[in-house]
Amino acid sequence: MALRKKLGEILISKNNILWGWERKFYSTEKKSILRSMIEKRIESRAMDYPIRGMIPVAKDVLKSKNLLIHGVSTLLNFFPIVSCKFCSEVYIGEEGHLIQTCCGFKRHGKKLVHEWTVGGLNDLLVPVEAFHLQHMFQNIVKHHERFDLERVPAVVELCWQAGADPYDEALLPRTPSSDGDFSAVDGIKSITNQDLRSVAKTTLNAWETLREGVQKLLLVYPAKVCKYCSEIHIGPSGHLARNCGVFKFQSWRGTHFWKKAEVDDLVPPKIVWRRRPQDPPVLLNEGRDFYGHAPAVIDLCTKAGIVVPTRYNCMMKIQGLARPVQFSE
C-alpha cells in the first residue's frame, strides 16, 4: 500500500508540472499577441472587397430581382392565388386544394384542411431581410444596436456588399418592348396572350438568373443563416441580436446559432402543389402521393403557357398518374 501511494504521489506531481507548463504556453501575453494579429488580418482582408470581377454579377442579380417583382406582379393580375390563414401554404388558383397539410393556429394541430384567403406578392416571393452594414468586416452588431441599423432585403444587402448600387436607375426595368422587357402596372387587363407569355418567359428567366447569380456571390461573399429560424446576416460572422423566435431554445435568451447560408435561404423557392391536366379540378387528399410540386414562380409562369426547363419535370411529375390504378377482377 505504501509503495502504491508513493507511486500515485509521483504521478500527480509530474502531471502538475505538465499542466503548469501548458498553462504557461497559453499565457495571456501570447493571447493578446494572437488577437492583434487576427484583427490586423481581418482589417487587411477587408481591403480586398468588393471584388471587381463580381460587380457585374451583383448588378445582374439586382436587375433580375426587379424584373422578377414586376413580372410576378403583372401575372397576379391574371392568375389568382390563395394562401392559408393559419400556415404558409400557397396554392395558385381560384380555389385551394383539399390536401390536409395544415398545422393549424400556432401549430396546435396536425394534418388539417387549409382555410384559404386571397394571396398576394409576398406569399410567392417571401421577403427575407438582413441588417445593412457599411462594410462587410465592420464590428459585430450588438443586441442594443439592433434598432440603429436599417433592415434591407438580404439579396440587396449581398449585392450592396458586392459593389452594386441598388439605387442605380440602369438596374430598373424598362418600359415594354419587343425583347420582353416590361413594367408592371396594377390593374392591367388589356394584354394579349402573346404578351402574357412574353411576360412569363421574362419572369422565368429573371428567376433563374437571380438564383444563379446569388449562388455565384455566395461562393465569394460570406453569409450566415440561423439554424433554428430564418434570420440572415451578410458577413463572415453573425450578429449578436437576441431575436431568435424558436420557443424551445429560449434558454439561450434568443441567441442565434449561425451556419453557412445557401441560395434557398436568401431566395426561398416556396414549393407548392401543382395541378396537371390529368388531375381532378380540386386536388384531393387521397391523391397527394401522386400530385406534383413546383416552385411557386415556376408554377405561376406555366399558367401563361410557357415550357419550363426539363430539370423541373421530375418534381412536377408531368407524366405521372393522377390516382391509384384499380385493377378489376
C-alpha positions as CSV (number, residue, x, y, z in Angstrom):
1,M,0.0,0.0,0.0
2,A,2.8,2.4,0.9
3,L,4.5,1.7,-2.4
4,R,1.3,2.3,-4.4
5,K,0.6,5.5,-2.5
6,K,4.1,6.7,-3.2
7,L,3.8,6.0,-7.0
8,G,0.5,7.9,-7.1
9,E,2.1,10.9,-5.5
10,I,4.9,10.9,-8.0
11,L,2.5,10.7,-11.0
12,I,0.3,13.5,-9.6
13,S,3.4,15.7,-9.2
14,K,4.5,15.0,-12.7
15,N,1.1,15.8,-14.1
16,N,1.0,19.1,-12.2
17,I,4.3,20.0,-13.8
18,L,3.0,19.2,-17.2
19,W,-0.2,21.2,-16.6
20,G,1.8,24.1,-15.4
21,W,3.9,24.1,-18.5
22,E,0.8,24.0,-20.7
23,R,-0.7,26.9,-18.8
24,K,2.5,28.9,-19.3
25,F,2.4,28.2,-23.0
26,Y,-1.1,29.7,-23.4
27,S,-0.3,32.8,-21.4
28,T,-2.3,36.0,-21.5
29,E,0.5,37.8,-23.2
30,K,0.6,35.3,-26.1
31,K,-3.2,35.5,-26.5
32,S,-3.1,39.3,-26.8
33,I,-0.4,39.0,-29.5
34,L,-2.5,36.5,-31.4
35,R,-5.6,38.6,-31.0
36,S,-3.8,41.7,-32.5
37,M,-2.5,39.5,-35.4
38,I,-6.0,38.2,-36.1
39,E,-7.6,41.7,-36.0
40,K,-4.9,43.0,-38.3
41,R,-5.5,40.2,-40.8
42,I,-9.3,40.9,-40.8
43,E,-8.7,44.6,-41.5
44,S,-6.3,43.8,-44.3
45,R,-8.8,41.3,-45.8
46,A,-11.5,43.9,-45.9
47,M,-9.4,45.9,-48.4
48,D,-9.8,43.1,-51.0
49,Y,-13.6,43.7,-51.1
50,P,-15.6,44.3,-53.2
51,I,-14.1,42.1,-55.9
52,R,-14.2,43.8,-59.3
53,G,-14.9,40.7,-61.2
54,M,-18.1,40.1,-59.2
55,I,-19.6,43.6,-59.6
56,P,-21.3,42.7,-63.0
57,V,-22.8,39.6,-61.3
58,A,-24.2,41.7,-58.5
59,K,-25.7,44.2,-61.0
60,D,-27.4,41.3,-62.9
61,V,-28.8,39.9,-59.7
62,L,-30.3,43.3,-58.8
63,K,-31.8,43.8,-62.3
64,S,-33.2,40.2,-62.2
65,K,-34.8,40.8,-58.8
66,N,-36.5,44.0,-60.1
67,L,-37.7,42.2,-63.2
68,L,-39.0,39.3,-61.1
69,I,-41.0,41.5,-58.8
70,H,-42.6,43.4,-61.8
71,G,-43.3,40.1,-63.7
72,V,-44.9,38.4,-60.8
73,S,-47.0,41.5,-60.0
74,T,-48.2,41.5,-63.6
75,L,-49.0,37.8,-63.7
76,L,-51.0,38.0,-60.5
77,N,-53.5,40.3,-62.3
78,F,-54.5,37.3,-64.5
79,F,-53.8,34.2,-62.3
80,P,-55.2,34.5,-58.7
81,I,-53.5,32.8,-55.8
82,V,-54.8,31.8,-52.4
83,S,-52.8,31.4,-49.1
84,C,-53.7,29.6,-45.9
85,K,-54.9,31.6,-43.0
86,F,-53.0,29.6,-40.4
87,C,-49.8,28.5,-42.1
88,S,-47.5,29.4,-45.0
89,E,-49.2,27.1,-47.6
90,V,-49.9,28.8,-51.0
91,Y,-51.8,27.5,-54.0
92,I,-52.1,29.1,-57.4
93,G,-55.7,29.0,-58.5
94,E,-59.1,30.5,-57.6
95,E,-59.9,27.7,-55.1
96,G,-57.4,25.9,-52.8
97,H,-56.8,22.2,-52.6
98,L,-58.2,19.8,-50.0
99,I,-54.8,18.2,-49.1
100,Q,-54.6,18.0,-45.3
101,T,-51.2,19.5,-44.6
102,C,-52.1,22.5,-42.3
103,C,-50.6,22.6,-38.9
104,G,-53.3,24.9,-37.5
105,F,-53.2,28.1,-35.5
106,K,-49.9,28.3,-33.6
107,R,-49.1,24.7,-34.7
108,H,-51.8,23.3,-32.3
109,G,-53.0,20.8,-34.9
110,K,-51.7,18.3,-37.5
111,K,-52.9,17.2,-40.9
112,L,-55.8,19.7,-41.0
113,V,-57.6,21.1,-44.1
114,H,-56.4,24.6,-45.0
115,E,-58.6,27.7,-44.7
116,W,-57.9,29.7,-47.8
117,T,-57.8,33.5,-48.2
118,V,-56.7,35.8,-51.0
119,G,-52.9,35.7,-51.5
120,G,-50.5,38.4,-52.6
121,L,-47.0,39.1,-53.9
122,N,-45.3,38.4,-50.5
123,D,-46.8,34.9,-50.5
124,L,-44.9,33.9,-53.6
125,L,-41.8,36.0,-53.1
126,V,-41.1,35.6,-49.4
127,P,-39.4,38.7,-48.0
128,V,-36.0,37.9,-46.4
129,E,-34.3,40.9,-44.7
130,A,-30.9,41.5,-43.1
131,F,-29.1,44.3,-41.3
132,H,-27.4,46.8,-43.6
133,L,-23.7,47.2,-42.9
134,Q,-21.4,50.0,-44.0
135,H,-18.9,47.3,-45.0
136,M,-18.7,43.6,-44.6
137,F,-16.0,43.4,-41.9
138,Q,-17.2,46.1,-39.5
139,N,-17.7,45.4,-35.8
140,I,-20.2,42.7,-34.8
141,V,-23.7,44.1,-34.3
142,K,-24.6,44.0,-30.6
143,H,-28.0,43.4,-29.1
144,H,-28.5,47.0,-28.1
145,E,-27.6,48.2,-31.6
146,R,-30.3,46.2,-33.4
147,F,-32.5,49.3,-33.8
148,D,-29.7,51.6,-35.0
149,L,-29.2,49.7,-38.3
150,E,-31.5,49.6,-41.3
151,R,-33.2,46.4,-42.4
152,V,-33.0,45.8,-46.2
153,P,-33.7,42.7,-48.3
154,A,-31.0,40.1,-47.9
155,V,-30.3,39.9,-51.7
156,V,-30.0,43.7,-51.9
157,E,-27.5,43.7,-49.0
158,L,-25.5,40.9,-50.6
159,C,-25.3,42.9,-53.9
160,W,-24.6,46.1,-51.9
161,Q,-21.6,44.5,-50.3
162,A,-20.5,43.1,-53.7
163,G,-20.2,46.6,-55.1
164,A,-23.6,47.2,-56.9
165,D,-25.7,50.3,-56.2
166,P,-29.4,49.3,-55.7
167,Y,-30.4,52.9,-56.5
168,D,-28.9,52.9,-59.9
169,E,-31.6,53.7,-62.5
170,A,-29.9,51.5,-65.1
171,L,-30.9,48.4,-63.0
172,L,-34.6,49.2,-63.0
173,P,-36.9,47.5,-65.5
174,R,-37.6,49.4,-68.7
175,T,-40.9,50.0,-70.4
176,P,-42.5,47.3,-72.6
177,S,-40.6,46.5,-75.8
178,S,-40.1,43.7,-78.3
179,D,-37.3,42.0,-76.3
180,G,-39.5,41.1,-73.4
181,D,-38.9,43.9,-71.0
182,F,-41.9,45.3,-69.3
183,S,-43.1,47.4,-66.4
184,A,-46.0,46.1,-64.3
185,V,-48.9,48.4,-63.7
186,D,-51.6,47.5,-61.3
187,G,-55.0,46.9,-62.9
188,I,-53.7,45.9,-66.4
189,K,-56.2,43.7,-68.1
190,S,-55.9,44.6,-71.8
191,I,-52.9,42.4,-72.7
192,T,-52.8,39.7,-75.4
193,N,-51.9,36.1,-74.8
194,Q,-48.6,36.5,-76.7
195,D,-47.6,39.4,-74.5
196,L,-48.6,37.5,-71.4
197,R,-46.4,34.6,-72.5
198,S,-43.6,37.1,-73.1
199,V,-44.0,38.4,-69.6
200,A,-44.0,34.9,-68.1
201,K,-40.8,34.0,-70.1
202,T,-39.0,37.1,-68.9
203,T,-40.1,36.4,-65.3
204,L,-38.9,32.8,-65.6
205,N,-35.5,34.0,-67.0
206,A,-35.3,36.5,-64.2
207,W,-35.9,33.8,-61.6
208,E,-33.2,31.6,-63.0
209,T,-30.7,34.4,-63.3
210,L,-31.4,35.6,-59.8
211,R,-30.8,32.2,-58.2
212,E,-27.7,31.5,-60.3
213,G,-26.3,35.0,-59.5
214,V,-26.9,34.6,-55.8
215,Q,-25.1,31.2,-55.9
216,K,-22.1,32.8,-57.5
217,L,-22.0,35.6,-55.0
218,L,-22.2,33.2,-52.0
219,L,-19.1,31.5,-53.3
220,V,-17.2,34.7,-52.7
221,Y,-19.0,36.7,-50.1
222,P,-19.9,35.0,-46.7
223,A,-23.5,34.9,-45.5
224,K,-25.0,33.3,-42.4
225,V,-28.4,31.9,-41.5
226,C,-29.7,30.9,-38.1
227,K,-30.0,27.1,-37.6
228,Y,-33.4,27.5,-35.8
229,C,-35.1,30.4,-37.6
230,S,-34.8,32.2,-40.9
231,E,-32.6,35.2,-39.8
232,I,-30.0,36.1,-42.4
233,H,-26.8,38.0,-41.9
234,I,-24.5,39.1,-44.7
235,G,-20.9,38.9,-43.3
236,P,-18.3,36.5,-42.0
237,S,-19.9,36.1,-38.6
238,G,-23.5,36.6,-37.4
239,H,-24.8,39.4,-35.3
240,L,-25.5,39.3,-31.5
241,A,-29.1,40.5,-31.6
242,R,-31.1,38.1,-29.4
243,N,-34.3,37.8,-31.5
244,C,-34.4,34.1,-32.3
245,G,-38.1,33.2,-32.2
246,V,-37.9,29.5,-31.6
247,F,-39.6,28.9,-28.2
248,K,-37.8,25.6,-27.4
249,F,-34.5,27.4,-27.4
250,Q,-35.4,30.3,-25.2
251,S,-33.0,29.1,-22.5
252,W,-30.3,30.8,-24.6
253,R,-32.0,34.1,-24.4
254,G,-32.9,34.2,-28.1
255,T,-29.3,33.9,-29.3
256,H,-29.0,32.8,-32.9
257,F,-26.9,29.7,-33.9
258,W,-25.3,30.6,-37.2
259,K,-24.4,28.3,-40.1
260,K,-23.5,28.9,-43.7
261,A,-26.3,30.3,-45.8
262,E,-27.4,28.7,-49.1
263,V,-29.4,30.0,-52.1
264,D,-32.7,28.8,-50.7
265,D,-32.2,30.8,-47.5
266,L,-31.8,34.1,-49.4
267,V,-34.3,33.2,-52.3
268,P,-36.9,30.8,-50.9
269,P,-38.3,28.6,-53.7
270,K,-41.7,28.4,-52.0
271,I,-42.7,24.9,-53.2
272,V,-46.5,24.5,-53.9
273,W,-48.8,21.7,-55.1
274,R,-49.3,21.8,-58.9
275,R,-52.4,20.7,-60.7
276,R,-51.7,18.8,-64.0
277,P,-54.2,18.3,-66.9
278,Q,-54.9,14.7,-65.7
279,D,-55.6,15.8,-62.1
280,P,-59.2,16.5,-60.8
281,P,-60.3,20.1,-60.7
282,V,-59.7,20.2,-56.9
283,L,-56.7,18.3,-55.6
284,L,-57.9,15.7,-53.0
285,N,-56.0,14.4,-50.0
286,E,-56.3,10.8,-51.3
287,G,-54.1,11.5,-54.3
288,R,-51.4,13.5,-52.5
289,D,-48.8,10.9,-53.3
290,F,-49.4,11.2,-57.0
291,Y,-49.6,15.0,-57.4
292,G,-46.6,17.1,-58.4
293,H,-44.8,20.1,-56.9
294,A,-43.1,23.1,-58.3
295,P,-41.6,26.4,-57.1
296,A,-44.4,29.0,-56.9
297,V,-42.8,31.3,-59.5
298,I,-42.4,28.3,-61.9
299,D,-46.0,27.2,-61.5
300,L,-47.2,30.8,-62.0
301,C,-45.3,31.1,-65.2
302,T,-46.6,27.8,-66.6
303,K,-50.2,29.1,-66.2
304,A,-49.3,31.5,-69.0
305,G,-48.4,28.6,-71.4
306,I,-44.6,28.6,-71.4
307,V,-42.5,25.5,-71.1
308,V,-40.2,25.3,-68.1
309,P,-36.7,23.8,-68.0
310,T,-36.6,20.0,-68.0
311,R,-34.9,19.8,-64.6
312,Y,-38.3,20.5,-63.0
313,N,-40.1,17.6,-64.7
314,C,-39.2,15.1,-62.0
315,M,-40.6,17.4,-59.3
316,M,-43.7,18.3,-61.3
317,K,-44.5,14.6,-62.2
318,I,-45.7,15.7,-65.6
319,Q,-46.4,12.2,-66.9
320,G,-47.4,10.8,-63.5
321,L,-50.7,9.1,-62.6
322,A,-53.5,11.2,-61.0
323,R,-54.8,8.4,-58.7
324,P,-54.0,4.8,-57.8
325,V,-54.8,2.3,-60.6
326,Q,-57.5,-0.1,-59.6
327,F,-57.5,-3.5,-61.4
328,S,-60.8,-5.2,-61.9
329,E,-61.0,-8.9,-61.1
